[in-house]
Amino acid sequence: MICHIKSILAQLGPKPPKMGELADSIGVNRNTISRLTNNEHVPNLELAFDIRDKLNQWAVERGKELNWTIDDIWSR
């Protein structure tokens, strides 16, 4: 699985949230997000949906018409 969190965060605008903010906002350790983005770990379904929901929430808050799916965030 290839993780696209870094590129998705970059699409959120000139001051995108940092990966640590993502970790804090969904209640996981920053190391967990780092391992995901470095393709060292595959998330369980609950974590994958939490990440997707947070990324989509941030897109809405920034006025972006983006709606990512799990398949957009992780590809095979």
C-alpha positions as CSV (number, residue, x, y, z in Angstrom):
1,M,0.0,0.0,0.0
2,I,1.3,3.5,-0.9
3,C,0.2,6.3,1.4
4,H,-0.6,9.7,-0.1
5,I,-1.2,11.7,3.1
6,K,1.7,14.1,2.5
7,S,0.5,15.1,-1.0
8,I,-3.1,15.4,0.2
9,L,-2.0,17.7,3.0
10,A,-0.2,19.8,0.5
11,Q,-3.4,20.2,-1.5
12,L,-5.1,21.9,1.5
13,G,-3.5,25.3,0.7
14,P,-0.5,27.5,1.4
15,K,-0.4,26.6,5.1
16,P,-1.5,23.0,5.3
17,P,-1.8,21.2,8.6
18,K,1.3,19.3,9.7
19,M,1.3,15.5,10.2
20,G,1.6,16.1,13.9
21,E,-1.6,18.0,13.9
22,L,-3.3,15.2,12.1
23,A,-2.0,12.7,14.7
24,D,-3.2,14.9,17.6
25,S,-6.6,15.6,16.0
26,I,-7.4,11.9,15.7
27,G,-5.8,10.8,18.9
28,V,-2.8,8.8,17.7
29,N,0.9,9.0,18.3
30,R,2.8,11.2,15.8
31,N,5.0,8.1,15.1
32,T,2.0,6.3,13.8
33,I,1.3,8.9,11.1
34,S,5.0,8.9,10.3
35,R,5.1,5.2,9.9
36,L,2.0,5.4,7.7
37,T,3.4,8.1,5.4
38,N,6.7,6.2,5.1
39,N,4.7,3.1,4.0
40,E,6.0,1.1,7.0
41,H,2.5,0.4,8.4
42,V,-1.0,-0.2,7.1
43,P,-3.8,1.3,9.1
44,N,-6.7,-0.6,10.5
45,L,-10.1,0.4,9.1
46,E,-11.0,2.6,12.0
47,L,-7.8,4.6,11.7
48,A,-8.1,4.8,7.9
49,F,-11.7,6.2,8.2
50,D,-10.6,8.6,11.0
51,I,-7.8,10.0,8.8
52,R,-10.1,10.3,5.8
53,D,-12.8,12.1,7.8
54,K,-10.2,14.6,9.3
55,L,-8.7,15.3,5.9
56,N,-12.1,15.9,4.4
57,Q,-13.1,18.1,7.3
58,W,-10.0,20.3,6.8
59,A,-10.8,20.5,3.1
60,V,-14.3,21.8,3.9
61,E,-13.0,24.3,6.5
62,R,-10.6,25.7,3.8
63,G,-13.3,26.0,1.2
64,K,-11.9,23.2,-1.0
65,E,-14.2,21.1,-3.0
66,L,-12.3,18.0,-2.3
67,N,-13.6,14.7,-1.0
68,W,-11.0,12.0,-0.6
69,T,-11.8,8.3,-0.3
70,I,-9.8,5.6,1.3
71,D,-8.6,4.6,-2.1
72,D,-7.4,8.2,-2.7
73,I,-5.3,8.1,0.5
74,W,-3.9,4.6,0.1
75,S,-3.3,2.9,-3.3
76,R,-2.0,-0.5,-4.0
